[in-house]
Amino acid sequence: MRLLVLGGTGFVGGATVAEGVRRGWSVTVFNRGLHGGTPDGVQRLRGDRTAPGGLAALAGGEWDVVVDTWDGAPRAAFDAARRLVTSVGRYVYVSSGSVYAEPVEPGSDEDAEVVDAAADDDDGDYPRNKAGAERAVRAVFGERALLARAGLILGPGEDIGRLPWWLTRIARGGDVLAPGPVDLPVQYVDVRDLASWLLDAAAAGLGGAFNVVSRPGHTTMGELLDACVTVTGAGARLRWTPPEPILAAGVVPWNDLPIWVPLGHPYRWLQERDVTRVYAAGLTCRPVAETVADTWRWLREVGTVPARAGRPARAPVGLDPAREAALLAAAAA
């Protein structure tokens, strides 16, 4: 199989390139050549998809599959799709569950309403950019378009820093504010399982939209944080705290305490999406202990969460130590 990855040096793109190489596929990446490297044997084409004539390096190429993780202006995805429509068999667009129009009911499937966005929009917020790019790819490739609406993505290489924040915090030891309940279900996908499914689905000729994330409750907050304690070996003490006092103190789920979204919260649907379709299409998800251990091993190698390749920086995640200390003191009192 001949694989083209637009980008290819970031979190999901890098994992997709690595999976293609592991399978023995012929792999090409297209990017500006400013960030990161590629494995031996991978062809690198240079170009800036946002610049006039920036897709010229793709001329004359032929591939079976293209994987695109773009999250900027939909127009750039539209331009890339139109450029590749006669030279690529299938277009895989890595989208997001953020495309669903709020309010979203927990347990919703891929037929839930999507935010309004146009294929040729110049830019918007993250949900509109992803939704517009979906429409662009589908408008050009039709049934040959696969829309992978990923959920929370964890694993080695994570450039947002959600799981790395927990690992780093727990590695410091001492009392750690653990947001309850301990058995709160968590839904996510390991980036390597995502990449593997993307290539399996493309090779099988699948099209349409899929919620690509584990089953709700694939793990729990307790299992996740216990795994962090185990792999770091820091002797940290998890102080499980009910959600009510944490929320009353103004702590923002998902951002201040990454991954955690308590029951009843308006964004709880981010951890409770229907995945019947993707599991029927072959998604398998490794145990949380493996994801945590491999992420910790990678984090110790690189030292810090890398910058997002070629994209604007996100606001940092994680709770300020002083706020955590105050919450722990209040809970103890």
C-alpha positions in Angstrom: 0.0 0.0 0.0 1.1 3.5 -0.8 0.4 6.0 2.1 0.6 9.7 2.0 0.4 11.6 5.3 -0.3 15.3 5.2 1.9 16.6 8.1 3.3 13.4 9.6 5.6 14.8 12.3 3.0 15.6 15.0 1.2 13.3 17.5 -1.4 11.5 15.4 0.4 12.0 12.1 3.7 10.7 13.5 2.0 7.6 14.9 0.3 7.0 11.5 3.7 7.2 9.7 5.2 4.8 12.2 2.4 2.3 11.8 2.7 2.5 8.0 6.4 1.8 8.2 5.8 -1.1 10.6 3.4 -2.6 8.0 6.0 -2.3 5.3 3.9 0.2 3.3 5.5 2.8 1.0 5.1 6.0 3.1 5.3 9.6 2.0 4.9 12.7 4.1 4.0 16.2 2.9 4.8 19.2 5.1 6.9 22.3 5.4 9.9 20.4 6.7 10.3 22.7 9.7 9.4 20.4 12.5 10.5 16.9 13.5 11.9 14.1 11.4 10.7 10.9 9.8 11.8 7.3 10.0 14.3 5.9 7.5 12.8 5.1 4.2 10.0 7.6 4.3 9.8 10.0 1.4 9.4 13.7 2.4 7.8 16.2 0.1 8.0 19.9 1.1 5.3 22.4 0.8 3.0 24.8 2.6 -0.7 23.9 2.1 -1.7 27.5 3.1 0.4 29.3 0.6 -0.3 30.0 -3.1 1.0 27.0 -5.1 2.0 25.3 -1.8 0.6 21.9 -3.0 2.9 21.7 -6.1 5.1 19.0 -4.6 2.1 16.6 -4.7 1.9 16.8 -8.5 2.5 13.5 -10.3 2.3 11.4 -7.2 -0.1 8.4 -6.8 -1.2 6.9 -3.5 -3.7 4.4 -2.3 -4.5 6.3 0.9 -4.0 9.8 2.3 -4.3 10.6 6.0 -4.9 14.2 7.0 -5.0 15.6 10.5 -5.5 19.2 9.6 -7.3 21.4 12.2 -6.9 24.8 10.6 -9.1 26.6 8.0 -11.4 24.2 6.1 -10.4 25.8 2.8 -6.9 24.2 3.1 -8.5 20.8 3.5 -10.8 21.6 0.5 -7.8 22.6 -1.6 -5.8 19.4 -0.7 -8.8 17.2 -1.4 -9.3 18.7 -4.8 -5.6 18.5 -5.6 -5.5 14.8 -4.7 -8.9 13.6 -6.0 -7.5 11.9 -9.1 -4.2 10.6 -7.5 -5.4 9.1 -4.2 -7.8 6.1 -3.7 -9.2 7.0 -0.3 -9.1 10.1 1.9 -8.9 9.6 5.6 -9.6 12.7 7.6 -8.8 12.6 11.3 -11.6 14.7 12.7 -12.9 15.1 16.3 -15.9 14.5 18.5 -15.9 18.3 18.9 -17.8 18.6 15.6 -21.1 17.6 17.3 -23.4 20.6 18.0 -24.1 21.2 21.7 -25.9 20.2 23.7 -24.9 16.7 23.0 -26.7 13.8 24.7 -24.4 11.2 26.3 -24.5 8.0 24.3 -25.0 9.8 21.0 -23.8 8.1 17.8 -22.4 9.4 14.5 -25.8 10.6 13.4 -25.9 13.4 16.0 -26.1 16.9 14.6 -22.8 18.5 13.6 -22.0 22.2 14.0 -22.6 24.5 11.0 -19.5 25.1 8.9 -18.7 25.5 5.2 -16.1 23.6 3.2 -14.5 26.8 2.0 -14.4 28.7 5.3 -11.2 30.7 5.8 -11.0 29.9 9.5 -13.1 29.4 12.7 -12.9 27.8 16.1 -11.8 24.2 16.5 -15.2 22.6 16.1 -16.1 24.6 13.0 -12.7 24.0 11.4 -13.0 20.3 11.9 -16.7 20.2 10.7 -15.9 22.4 7.7 -12.9 20.1 6.8 -15.2 17.1 7.0 -17.6 18.7 4.6 -14.7 19.6 2.3 -13.3 16.1 2.1 -16.7 14.5 1.7 -17.8 17.0 -1.0 -14.7 16.0 -3.1 -14.2 12.3 -2.3 -17.8 11.2 -1.5 -18.0 7.6 -0.4 -14.2 7.4 -0.7 -13.9 9.7 2.4 -13.4 8.2 5.8 -14.1 10.6 8.7 -12.5 9.5 12.0 -14.1 11.5 14.8 -11.5 10.8 17.4 -12.2 11.3 21.1 -9.6 11.9 23.8 -6.3 10.7 22.4 -3.5 9.5 24.8 -0.2 7.8 24.4 3.5 8.4 23.6 4.0 11.7 21.8 1.0 13.5 23.2 1.5 17.2 22.5 -1.4 18.6 24.6 -0.1 17.2 27.8 -3.1 15.7 29.6 -1.7 12.3 30.6 1.9 13.8 30.9 0.5 16.3 33.4 -0.8 13.6 35.6 2.4 11.6 35.3 4.6 14.6 36.1 2.4 15.6 39.0 2.3 12.1 40.5 6.0 11.8 40.0 6.5 14.7 42.4 5.0 12.6 45.1 3.2 13.6 48.2 -0.6 14.1 48.5 -2.3 14.3 45.1 -5.8 15.7 44.6 -7.6 12.9 42.8 -11.0 13.9 41.5 -13.7 11.4 42.2 -15.5 9.2 42.1 -12.7 6.6 41.9 -14.9 4.4 39.5 -15.7 7.3 37.1 -15.7 5.8 33.6 -13.1 7.2 31.2 -13.3 6.9 27.4 -10.2 7.5 25.2 -8.1 6.0 22.5 -4.4 5.2 22.5 -2.8 7.0 19.5 -1.3 3.8 18.2 -4.7 2.0 18.3 -6.1 5.0 16.4 -3.4 4.9 13.8 -3.8 1.1 13.3 -7.5 1.4 12.9 -7.2 4.3 10.4 -5.0 2.2 8.1 -7.0 -1.0 8.6 -10.2 0.9 7.7 -8.7 2.6 4.7 -7.3 -0.7 3.4 -10.7 -2.3 3.8 -12.3 0.5 1.8 -14.5 1.9 4.6 -16.1 5.3 4.2 -18.4 7.6 6.3 -18.1 8.8 9.8 -16.9 6.8 12.9 -16.5 7.7 16.5 -13.0 6.4 17.0 -12.6 6.0 20.7 -12.8 3.2 23.2 -16.0 2.0 24.8 -17.2 4.2 27.7 -15.5 2.8 30.8 -12.6 1.2 29.0 -10.9 2.4 32.2 -11.7 4.5 35.2 -10.1 7.5 36.9 -9.0 5.2 39.6 -7.4 2.7 37.3 -5.7 5.5 35.3 -4.2 7.3 38.3 -3.3 4.0 40.0 -1.3 3.1 36.9 0.4 6.5 37.1 1.4 5.9 40.7 2.8 2.4 39.8 4.9 3.4 36.8 6.4 6.5 38.4 7.3 4.7 41.6 7.1 8.0 43.5 5.0 6.9 46.4 2.4 9.5 45.8 -0.8 9.3 47.8 -4.0 9.8 45.9 -6.5 11.8 48.0 -9.9 11.0 46.4 -12.2 14.0 46.6 -15.9 14.2 45.6 -16.5 16.4 42.6 -18.8 18.9 44.4 -16.1 20.8 46.4 -13.7 20.7 43.4 -16.3 22.3 41.1 -17.4 24.8 43.8 -13.8 26.0 44.0 -13.9 26.9 40.3 -11.8 24.0 39.0 -12.5 23.4 35.3 -12.9 19.8 34.4 -10.8 18.6 31.4 -8.5 21.5 31.6 -7.5 22.2 35.2 -7.8 18.5 36.0 -7.1 16.8 32.6 -9.2 13.9 31.4 -11.7 14.2 34.3 -15.3 15.1 33.4 -17.7 14.3 36.3 -21.1 12.8 35.8 -23.8 15.4 35.1 -21.3 17.9 33.7 -22.4 19.5 30.4 -19.3 18.1 28.7 -19.8 14.6 30.1 -20.7 13.4 26.6 -17.0 13.7 25.7 -16.6 10.5 27.8 -19.8 8.7 26.7 -20.1 8.5 23.0 -21.6 5.5 21.2 -18.9 3.4 19.5 -21.0 0.5 18.1 -20.0 1.4 14.5 -16.2 1.5 15.0 -16.0 -1.6 17.1 -18.0 -3.4 14.4 -15.4 -2.1 12.0 -12.5 -3.7 14.0 -11.2 -1.2 16.6 -9.3 -2.8 19.4 -7.9 -0.8 22.4 -5.0 -1.9 24.5 -5.1 -1.8 28.4 -4.7 1.5 30.1 -1.7 0.3 32.0 0.2 -0.2 28.7 -0.7 3.3 27.5 0.4 4.9 30.8 3.7 2.9 31.0 4.7 3.7 27.5 3.8 7.4 27.9 5.9 7.6 31.0 8.8 5.9 29.2 8.5 8.3 26.3 8.2 11.4 28.6 11.4 10.5 30.5 13.2 10.2 27.1 12.0 13.6 25.8 12.0 15.4 29.1 9.0 17.6 28.3 5.8 17.7 26.2 6.8 18.8 22.7 5.4 21.8 21.0 2.6 21.1 18.5 4.3 20.7 15.2 3.5 23.6 12.9 0.4 24.7 14.8 -0.5 27.4 17.4 0.3 26.6 21.0 -2.6 25.5 23.2 -3.2 26.9 26.7 -1.4 24.7 29.2 -3.4 22.1 31.0 -3.2 21.2 34.7 -4.0 22.6 38.1 -1.8 25.2 39.7 0.1 23.7 42.8 -1.2 26.4 45.1 -4.8 25.7 44.2 -4.3 22.0 44.6 -2.8 22.6 48.0 -5.7 24.7 49.1 -8.2 22.1 47.9 -6.3 19.3 49.7 -6.2 21.4 52.9 -10.0 22.1 52.7 -10.7 18.4 52.1 -8.6 17.4 55.1 -10.3 20.0 57.3 
